[in-house]
C-alpha cells in the first residue's frame, strides 16, 4: 500500500511530549472532579477558565504583532 503524504502523515502513533502532558493533566482534573466535585481547585478553575478563554485571542494577536514588527519584511520580488 503506498504511503500518502499529507498534513497529518507524521501525527500518527505515539503522542508527543506536550500532548501527553496535557492528557495527563486533564485526566487528573477529571479524576479529581469525579471524586470530589466541590474541590477548591475545581471551583477556581471553573471561575478562571472563561476569563482565560476570552483573554487568549488578544494575547496571541499581540504576540504575533510584536513578532511581525521585529521581523524583516518579505522580499517583494526580483526585477
Buried (B, 14 or more C-beta within 10 A) or exposed (E): EEEEEEEEEEEEEEEEEEEEEEEEEEEEBEEBBEEEEEEEEBEEBEEEEEEEEEEEEEEEEEEEEEEEEEEEEEEEEEE
